Every structure is written in structure tokens, then in C-alpha cells.
Amino acid sequence: MKRKQLFLLALLAGAPWLAVAALAAEAPEQEPGDIEEVIVLAHPLAREGLAQASDVLDADELERKAVDNIGATVGNEPGIHNSSYGAGAGRPVIHGLGGARVRVMEEQIDTLDVSVSSGDHAVTVDPFIAKRVEVLKGSASLLYGSGAIGGVVDVHTGRIPSEVPERVRGALDVRGVDNGDGSNSALRLDGGGGNVAWHLDAFAREAGDYDIPGFAESAALRAMEEEEDHHDEDEHGDDDHDHEEDDYHEEEGHQEEARGHLPGSGLEVQGGSVGWSVIGEGGFVGLSVSSLDSEYGIPGHSHAHHEHEHEEDGHDDHEEHADDHEDDHHEDEGRHEDEDPPVVVLEQTRVDLEAGLADPFDGFEGLNLRIGINDYEHVENEAGEAGTAFANKAWEARAELTHDPFGGWRGALGIQLGDREFSVVGEEAFTPPVDTSSVGLFWVGERSLEELAIEAGVRYDRVEHVPAHGTSRDFGGASASLGLIVPLGEDWEGTLLADYSSRAPVGEELFSDSPHPGTGVFEIGDPGLDHEHARNLAATLTGSGDGRSLRGTFYYTHFADFIYQAATGEEHDGFEVRRYAQADATFAGFEVEGRATVAEWGAGRLEIGAFFDMVSPKLDVSGNDNLPLIPPNRVGVSFEFTSDRLRANVDYVRAAEQDDVAEFELPSDSYDDLRARIAWRLRPGDMTVDLFVAGRNLTDDEQRLHTSVVKDLAPQPGRTMEAGLSVRF
């Protein structure tokens, strides 16, 4: 399969550059404004409306919502949460699904990092250089493969220009943050002349450990630890009472140190890119090269004490000193807590190629080719020494052909290829090196029957995992969908979407067999895992008019052979043992959001908005049928005032407690999230300048995201004030 993929990749890579000469030759001398813009969205049917629930953050929204990572940036949108691991790492969770079930992409190509393998691994696309973020809620596996069974977040950066601007355009964002003494700056420039366009961007961000309103450890965790300490006291008896109490107070001292700020939550990030394109009347072809260097702490990283010499190694002294190990357990834990938190040092270099051609062949309206090639590595340093090293050398390519109406259907067919060489080397290598290759073929289309619109699509994927040790696994799976878009009066529209999708297990689910401090558990994979299948039904109602809008979505998904980490109640090397297993599961949820203009005067307008979201998943198992890391119900309200000069926003979200927890998972308390922003807009010449002040968590509430594996060790930042300026020209 690899030879076929390499051959197809060569064709995809070569085609754009063969087109350069033709484009340049056929493009006459013309003014930049006469160049036809080639626009590509995350879904080829998006121009006509989608049966699938979706969300878009445009440039204005990103300016006020962008924070340290993409998960936090979109995490307060209806139906979307953040899997936060401090400020340095966070992935989106869509309708209760995250990790390998949600694809995060840059311009329709995967970010090609290792963020799906662990919550403490960062996504390598920066929200501050984004022009637009699009979210497909629910399965997008038809277009993007089995990794998108839960949804897609596509970050549009514009690093490969698709048009020549009339003049040099750009944006500058500079801001300072009091919490953690942080600073952030981002710059982008776009220009060109004749048939050539270019792009430059650069960004830098740094912050120290951020402040929190209380203890780093949650009250539930502290209570559990205290109960365990008293239980150990009773077991050891009076002779050891003084020793245990000393250890207990020593631990209390360490907890006091982790109060008011979160150790290991600082970060330092810098990166940038350069891109250029040749553009003609028939399309464009372009290239970009980007780099990212990041250094961020890992708050709550598990330092569970464990012997590195396992029983199977035959060391007799392990058993001889078992009692000593038990007696010194708390002392060792104290030493670990005294150590500086681990730091991730990350480097990524990425090359992207793209070509868009209009009317490439008879019967086809357009061709779009995209290729991403990535060289990624990060090292988790502990106590100033290099630790576990992660490397990911990967590429992904996709080609889409938009065809003319055929039998009444307009649509796109395509191919997607990928290859990933993933390795983990070091003491905390929880999975062996795995090479993964994939190929997918798909078609999506739509047609109109009077006022009724129909969407349909099919896809077939082939995925192969080849571990350095063990037996290779390959999977073949199909996906299909059918959607209806029905007008309901003048201002209302209803959509109904039914789809079937399948997901191949990722290498970590198959081959893990080691402690994983990032998640705090000993992960044991199952090489015998089968495909995960999902049958989904979603209904959406939207309406707008007279300054009002409303959108609500109900979804129900039945999973066959849902892959999850099953708690065993066992311990190994001081870590809780969890095994990857499969069982049927259901996810039912609902989200609704609305906006209304309540007052208008002159150039001013006041809008109010509100939303509610919830998801309720259940495993088809005996006993506790709850899944871990499921987000709580939320309700939010917002107020937005806009005028020619002044813009003000107030956003409030109330997250309910989450006590429907999985086995060995602690519940999470409810919390409030109050945010506000005020900006004064100036327009000197062709420039737009916004001077702004903003605040997050203004009530200084203790916020613990139940979607985070370290929620009981790493709360969200406390009250945070931010000031800066944004310039567009």
C-alpha cells in the first residue's frame, strides 16, 4: 500500500508545479483587482447551506475570543468544550467527543502533531494568526476520514495566498496580560504584484505561571487523599502514627505551596511562516513554509512513585525492600512534589502546497490539491534533564474535484492519503513506535427537488498500523450520509441528517503498554480492537429575521464497539491501570442559541444572546455506565453593543456540576465564567485601530473543566485582565 501511496503522492505533488508554467503563460498582464478569487471552505457544499450543524468564528470574533490555544479559543461555543491541560495545551471537545475522534486542521490538512496521543500535547496551529475558524459538529468522516467521527475544527490561516491584493495588507495584534505577567504579539502581511502574491506572519507569546483562586488540587481530591492518609494510619497502628502524621503535615505543606498559583502553567511560544503563490485567470498554485518553537509547562503531571526495575527483571531486592518502599511512600511523593514541573520543548517545521484550478477538465468545475509535510518533535524535560522524546514525521495529501451537475447532483469527489511515522523514546514511552498509512476515497453531493434540498455522500477508508514490535493491523471501513434541508416558511429552515461512519483504532489504543504520566494512568492497549461504528441522527431548526436569529440542534448517536479506557481497579508501578476496551454506547445531546437586537439608535446597536448545551452519553455495560471526561450542562448569556467608535461585550457562562462520573473519576463543581471587553475604534486613513481592555473569569471563580484529565490538579486561570491594540490595514 505504501508504494501506491507514494506514487499517488508524487502525482499530487507534481501536478501543481506542472500547472505553474501554464498559469503564468495564459495569464495576461492585468490589474490585481481583475484576478478571480478562488475560495475553498472546509466543506465543498457550504455555499448552498449544510444539513450538518456548524459554527464559524470570523476575524472580528477571533480578535476578542482568541486565547492561548485553539481548544480554549473555541471552548465556549455551543456544543464545544476544551480539554485543557493548562495554558500550553488544549484540544476541542465536540458533543462530548474529543481526542482521536476530533480532527484539528490547518487549511483542510491535519495539524500533523501528536496532540491526539495525550492531553498534555499541544496543537501546533496558533489561534492568533488565524483568519477564520470553522467547526463541523458531528461526523465529518466523509470528507476527512475516520479521525473526524466526532467533528472537525479547521483553522484558516491564509498562508498560501489565493489572490493578489491591490495593496499590501496586514494585521498587528499586541496585548499584555496581568495574570502570569504575559505578553502576546502577532503580525501578518499580505502583498504581491502581477501574478505573484506573498504572505508573511510571525507571532510570539510568553507568560509565567498563572494565578488561581485557591488550591491547585480540588477539594474532592484533597478530601480523598486525607481519607486515604487516615486509612493508612489505622493500618499502620500507633507505632507508625507519629511518622505518618509528620508525612501528612509535610504533604499539607506542599499543598500550601500550590495555592494561589499553578506551578508548570507558564509558556513561551514563537513561530511564523512565509508563503507565495502564482495566480492566473484559471487558478493558482502556492507554497508555504512554517515553523513553531514552543516551551510550556505540564501542570499536574503525574509523578507517581514507581520502581523502574520490574518484577519480571528478576531483581530480588524489589521484594526485600517492599516494606521500606511502603514506609517511604509519602516521603518520596513529597520529594516529587518539590521538583519543578516537567517542561515540553517542541519544534515543528511544516511545508504546505496548494493548487486551485477552474474548469480543469470537461464536466468538472474545479480542482483543489493540498499537501502538508511535517517534521515534529518534542522532548519532555524533567529536573532540567532531557526526558521522553516524541517524534512525528508525517504527510497528508488530498485532492477534490468539483463536478458539473450529473443526474441533477452537484458535488465533489476526492482522494485523501496520509502517512505517519510516530515514535516515543524514553522512560515514559507508553507506546512503541508505529507507522500508520491511510488512503480514502469519497464523494459528496447535493440536489434540489423544488424547494427541498438533498445532501448525500459515501466514503471508503483503508488504514494500516505497523508497530516496531508486534503484529501489524489493517482496517477497511465505509461511511455514508443522507441529509434533507426543508424550508419552513419565509424565515425558518429545518434540516435532518442521518449518517453512518466508522473509525479505525489509532496506534495508541492498540499498542500502549506502559505508564503514561500525562494522563496519570498505566495504559494497556488491545491489539485486537475492531472498528468503531456510529449511527447518527441529527435535526436542526434555524430561523432569522427582524433582527432575531435562533438555531437549535438535537443529536442522537449510537456507537457499536465504542473504544474507551476501562478502569480495572488495579495498580501497576504506582499508576492506576486502565485497559482499552469496546462496548456499545449512546450519545444524546441538545444545543440551542439565539440572538436578538433589542435597541438601535443612530450608529449604535444593542444585541443580546443566549445559549444552552448538554450531552448525555451512556455505555452499554453492567454497573457504572458513565463515561469519563464528559462535559456538564451549560447556559450562557451575552450582551453586545456596537457603534461607529465603541464596541463592548459581556459574556456569562454557567457550567453545572458534573456528578455523573465514571468509575474512579471525581465529580466537578459548578462554576461561573464572566468575561467582558470594551474597545475604542479609530480609523486613521486606510487603517482600523482598536484599543481594548478585556477581562476573563472576572468573578475569580474556581473553574475546573470536567473534560480535562488534570481537572483535579490544574484549574483554569483566576481573574485575568488584558489590554492591547489591534491594527488592520
ChimeraX attribute file (.defattr): number of C-alpha atoms within 10 A of each C-alpha:
attribute: neighborCount
match mode: 1-to-1
recipient: residues
	/A:1	11
	/A:2	14
	/A:3	8
	/A:4	10
	/A:5	18
	/A:6	14
	/A:7	11
	/A:8	16
	/A:9	20
	/A:10	11
	/A:11	11
	/A:12	20
	/A:13	18
	/A:14	11
	/A:15	14
	/A:16	22
	/A:17	16
	/A:18	11
	/A:19	19
	/A:20	19
	/A:21	12
	/A:22	12
	/A:23	21
	/A:24	18
	/A:25	10
	/A:26	11
	/A:27	17
	/A:28	12
	/A:29	10
	/A:30	13
	/A:31	13
	/A:32	19
	/A:33	12
	/A:34	12
	/A:35	21
	/A:36	17
	/A:37	17
	/A:38	19
	/A:39	8
	/A:40	15
	/A:41	13
	/A:42	20
	/A:43	17
	/A:44	18
	/A:45	18
	/A:46	13
	/A:47	9
	/A:48	9
	/A:49	12
	/A:50	21
	/A:51	25
	/A:52	23
	/A:53	23
	/A:54	16
	/A:55	16
	/A:56	16
	/A:57	20
	/A:58	14
	/A:59	14
	/A:60	10
	/A:61	14
	/A:62	20
	/A:63	17
	/A:64	17
	/A:65	17
	/A:66	20
	/A:67	17
	/A:68	20
	/A:69	25
	/A:70	26
	/A:71	27
	/A:72	24
	/A:73	24
	/A:74	28
	/A:75	21
	/A:76	18
	/A:77	19
	/A:78	23
	/A:79	29
	/A:80	22
	/A:81	29
	/A:82	26
	/A:83	26
	/A:84	30
	/A:85	32
	/A:86	33
	/A:87	25
	/A:88	25
	/A:89	27
	/A:90	26
	/A:91	32
	/A:92	30
	/A:93	30
	/A:94	28
	/A:95	27
	/A:96	24
	/A:97	23
	/A:98	24
	/A:99	19
	/A:100	22
	/A:101	24
	/A:102	27
	/A:103	29
	/A:104	31
	/A:105	22
	/A:106	23
	/A:107	23
	/A:108	25
	/A:109	23
	/A:110	24
	/A:111	24
	/A:112	28
	/A:113	26
	/A:114	20
	/A:115	19
	/A:116	22
	/A:117	16
	/A:118	18
	/A:119	23
	/A:120	30
	/A:121	23
	/A:122	26
	/A:123	23
	/A:124	26
	/A:125	23
	/A:126	22
	/A:127	24
	/A:128	27
	/A:129	25
	/A:130	23
	/A:131	18
	/A:132	18
	/A:133	25
	/A:134	20
	/A:135	23
	/A:136	23
	/A:137	22
	/A:138	26
	/A:139	31
	/A:140	26
	/A:141	31
	/A:142	28
	/A:143	29
	/A:144	27
	/A:145	30
	/A:146	33
	/A:147	24
	/A:148	26
	/A:149	28
	/A:150	26
	/A:151	27
	/A:152	30
	/A:153	30
	/A:154	25
	/A:155	26
	/A:156	22
	/A:157	20
	/A:158	20
	/A:159	30
	/A:160	27
	/A:161	28
	/A:162	28
	/A:163	27
	/A:164	27
	/A:165	19
	/A:166	15
	/A:167	13
	/A:168	15
	/A:169	16
	/A:170	17
	/A:171	18
	/A:172	20
	/A:173	20
	/A:174	18
	/A:175	18
	/A:176	20
	/A:177	19
	/A:178	16
	/A:179	19
	/A:180	20
	/A:181	14
	/A:182	19
	/A:183	19
	/A:184	21
	/A:185	20
	/A:186	21
	/A:187	20
	/A:188	24
	/A:189	18
	/A:190	24
	/A:191	19
	/A:192	21
	/A:193	15
	/A:194	16
	/A:195	22
	/A:196	22
	/A:197	24
	/A:198	25
	/A:199	22
	/A:200	21
	/A:201	22
	/A:202	20
	/A:203	21
	/A:204	19
	/A:205	20
	/A:206	21
	/A:207	21
	/A:208	20
	/A:209	22
	/A:210	24
	/A:211	24
	/A:212	24
	/A:213	19
	/A:214	19
	/A:215	21
	/A:216	27
	/A:217	21
	/A:218	21
	/A:219	14
	/A:220	14
	/A:221	14
	/A:222	16
	/A:223	12
	/A:224	12
	/A:225	13
	/A:226	14
	/A:227	12
	/A:228	12
	/A:229	17
	/A:230	15
	/A:231	11
	/A:232	14
	/A:233	19
	/A:234	12
	/A:235	11
	/A:236	14
	/A:237	11
	/A:238	11
	/A:239	9
	/A:240	14
	/A:241	16
	/A:242	12
	/A:243	15
	/A:244	22
	/A:245	14
	/A:246	13
	/A:247	20
	/A:248	20
	/A:249	11
	/A:250	15
	/A:251	18
	/A:252	15
	/A:253	12
	/A:254	15
	/A:255	16
	/A:256	14
	/A:257	16
	/A:258	19
	/A:259	16
	/A:260	16
	/A:261	23
	/A:262	28
	/A:263	23
	/A:264	23
	/A:265	27
	/A:266	23
	/A:267	24
	/A:268	19
	/A:269	20
	/A:270	18
	/A:271	21
	/A:272	20
	/A:273	20
	/A:274	19
	/A:275	22
	/A:276	23
	/A:277	26
	/A:278	25
	/A:279	30
	/A:280	29
	/A:281	19
	/A:282	21
	/A:283	26
	/A:284	30
	/A:285	28
	/A:286	25
	/A:287	22
	/A:288	22
	/A:289	20
	/A:290	19
	/A:291	19
	/A:292	21
	/A:293	17
	/A:294	21
	/A:295	20
	/A:296	28
	/A:297	28
	/A:298	29
	/A:299	27
	/A:300	29
	/A:301	21
	/A:302	21
	/A:303	19
	/A:304	19
	/A:305	16
	/A:306	15
	/A:307	12
	/A:308	10
	/A:309	12
	/A:310	12
	/A:311	12
	/A:312	6
	/A:313	9
	/A:314	10
	/A:315	11
	/A:316	9
	/A:317	10
	/A:318	16
	/A:319	12
	/A:320	10
	/A:321	11
	/A:322	11
	/A:323	11
	/A:324	10
	/A:325	17
	/A:326	11
	/A:327	15
	/A:328	15
	/A:329	15
	/A:330	20
	/A:331	18
	/A:332	18
	/A:333	15
	/A:334	19
	/A:335	13
	/A:336	15
	/A:337	19
	/A:338	11
	/A:339	12
	/A:340	15
	/A:341	22
	/A:342	25
	/A:343	26
	/A:344	25
	/A:345	19
	/A:346	22
	/A:347	18
	/A:348	21
	/A:349	16
	/A:350	19
	/A:351	18
	/A:352	23
	/A:353	23
	/A:354	26
	/A:355	28
	/A:356	26
	/A:357	23
	/A:358	18
	/A:359	17
	/A:360	16
	/A:361	12
	/A:362	8
	/A:363	12
	/A:364	16
	/A:365	18
	/A:366	20
	/A:367	21
	/A:368	22
	/A:369	21
	/A:370	24
	/A:371	24
	/A:372	25
	/A:373	21
	/A:374	23
	/A:375	18
	/A:376	22
	/A:377	20
	/A:378	25
	/A:379	22
	/A:380	22
	/A:381	17
	/A:382	15
	/A:383	11
	/A:384	12
	/A:385	11
	/A:386	15
	/A:387	20
	/A:388	18
	/A:389	20
	/A:390	21
	/A:391	21
	/A:392	22
	/A:393	18
	/A:394	23
	/A:395	24
	/A:396	24
	/A:397	26
	/A:398	24
	/A:399	20
	/A:400	21
	/A:401	24
	/A:402	24
	/A:403	20
	/A:404	17
	/A:405	15
	/A:406	11
	/A:407	7
	/A:408	11
	/A:409	17
	/A:410	18
	/A:411	23
	/A:412	25
	/A:413	20
	/A:414	19
	/A:415	21
	/A:416	24
	/A:417	23
	/A:418	25
	/A:419	22
	/A:420	19
	/A:421	18
	/A:422	22
	/A:423	19
	/A:424	20
	/A:425	16
	/A:426	13
	/A:427	13
	/A:428	16
	/A:429	20
	/A:430	23
	/A:431	26
	/A:432	20
	/A:433	22
	/A:434	23
	/A:435	20
	/A:436	22
	/A:437	22
	/A:438	22
	/A:439	23
	/A:440	23
	/A:441	21
	/A:442	23
	/A:443	20
	/A:444	24
	/A:445	22
	/A:446	21
	/A:447	17
	/A:448	14
	/A:449	8
	/A:450	6
	/A:451	9
	/A:452	11
	/A:453	19
	/A:454	20
	/A:455	24
	/A:456	21
	/A:457	20
	/A:458	21
	/A:459	24
	/A:460	21
	/A:461	25
	/A:462	19
	/A:463	24
	/A:464	23
	/A:465	23
	/A:466	17
	/A:467	21
	/A:468	13
	/A:469	10
	/A:470	10
	/A:471	10
	/A:472	14
	/A:473	19
	/A:474	15
	/A:475	15
	/A:476	16
	/A:477	19
	/A:478	21
	/A:479	26
	/A:480	20
	/A:481	22
	/A:482	19
	/A:483	22
	/A:484	21
	/A:485	23
	/A:486	17
	/A:487	17
	/A:488	14
	/A:489	8
	/A:490	9
	/A:491	12
	/A:492	16
	/A:493	16
	/A:494	18
	/A:495	23
	/A:496	21
	/A:497	22
	/A:498	20
	/A:499	23
	/A:500	22
	/A:501	28
	/A:502	27
	/A:503	28
	/A:504	26
	/A:505	26
	/A:506	20
	/A:507	24
	/A:508	23
	/A:509	25
	/A:510	21
	/A:511	25
	/A:512	21
	/A:513	20
	/A:514	21
	/A:515	27
	/A:516	22
	/A:517	20
	/A:518	22
	/A:519	18
	/A:520	19
	/A:521	23
	/A:522	23
	/A:523	28
	/A:524	24
	/A:525	22
	/A:526	19
	/A:527	18
	/A:528	11
	/A:529	19
	/A:530	19
	/A:531	19
	/A:532	21
	/A:533	24
	/A:534	24
	/A:535	19
	/A:536	21
	/A:537	20
	/A:538	22
	/A:539	21
	/A:540	21
	/A:541	20
	/A:542	19
	/A:543	18
	/A:544	16
	/A:545	11
	/A:546	8
	/A:547	11
	/A:548	15
	/A:549	17
	/A:550	18
	/A:551	19
	/A:552	20
	/A:553	21
	/A:554	19
	/A:555	21
	/A:556	19
	/A:557	22
	/A:558	19
	/A:559	23
	/A:560	18
	/A:561	18
	/A:562	21
	/A:563	22
	/A:564	16
	/A:565	18
	/A:566	18
	/A:567	18
	/A:568	12
	/A:569	10
	/A:570	11
	/A:571	12
	/A:572	16
	/A:573	17
	/A:574	16
	/A:575	22
	/A:576	19
	/A:577	22
	/A:578	22
	/A:579	19
	/A:580	20
	/A:581	20
	/A:582	21
	/A:583	14
	/A:584	17
	/A:585	21
	/A:586	18
	/A:587	18
	/A:588	19
	/A:589	19
	/A:590	21
	/A:591	21
	/A:592	20
	/A:593	20
	/A:594	18
	/A:595	19
	/A:596	18
	/A:597	17
	/A:598	11
	/A:599	12
	/A:600	13
	/A:601	8
	/A:602	7
	/A:603	9
	/A:604	14
	/A:605	16
	/A:606	18
	/A:607	18
	/A:608	19
	/A:609	18
	/A:610	19
	/A:611	21
	/A:612	20
	/A:613	24
	/A:614	20
	/A:615	22
	/A:616	19
	/A:617	22
	/A:618	15
	/A:619	19
	/A:620	18
	/A:621	11
	/A:622	6
	/A:623	8
	/A:624	13
	/A:625	16
	/A:626	20
	/A:627	20
	/A:628	22
	/A:629	21
	/A:630	25
	/A:631	29
	/A:632	24
	/A:633	20
	/A:634	22
	/A:635	18
	/A:636	21
	/A:637	18
	/A:638	18
	/A:639	18
	/A:640	18
	/A:641	18
	/A:642	17
	/A:643	16
	/A:644	13
	/A:645	13
	/A:646	16
	/A:647	19
	/A:648	18
	/A:649	19
	/A:650	17
	/A:651	19
	/A:652	20
	/A:653	20
	/A:654	17
	/A:655	24
	/A:656	16
	/A:657	17
	/A:658	18
	/A:659	15
	/A:660	19
	/A:661	18
	/A:662	17
	/A:663	16
	/A:664	11
	/A:665	17
	/A:666	19
	/A:667	18
	/A:668	24
	/A:669	19
	/A:670	20
	/A:671	20
	/A:672	19
	/A:673	20
	/A:674	21
	/A:675	20
	/A:676	20
	/A:677	20
	/A:678	21
	/A:679	22
	/A:680	16
	/A:681	19
	/A:682	15
	/A:683	14
	/A:684	9
	/A:685	7
	/A:686	9
	/A:687	14
	/A:688	14
	/A:689	20
	/A:690	22
	/A:691	17
	/A:692	20
	/A:693	19
	/A:694	20
	/A:695	19
	/A:696	19
	/A:697	22
	/A:698	17
	/A:699	16
	/A:700	19
	/A:701	20
	/A:702	23
	/A:703	22
	/A:704	23
	/A:705	28
	/A:706	29
	/A:707	23
	/A:708	27
	/A:709	22
	/A:710	26
	/A:711	25
	/A:712	23
	/A:713	21
	/A:714	30
	/A:715	29
	/A:716	23
	/A:717	26
	/A:718	22
	/A:719	22
	/A:720	20
	/A:721	18
	/A:722	17
	/A:723	18
	/A:724	18
	/A:725	18
	/A:726	21
	/A:727	18
	/A:728	17
	/A:729	16
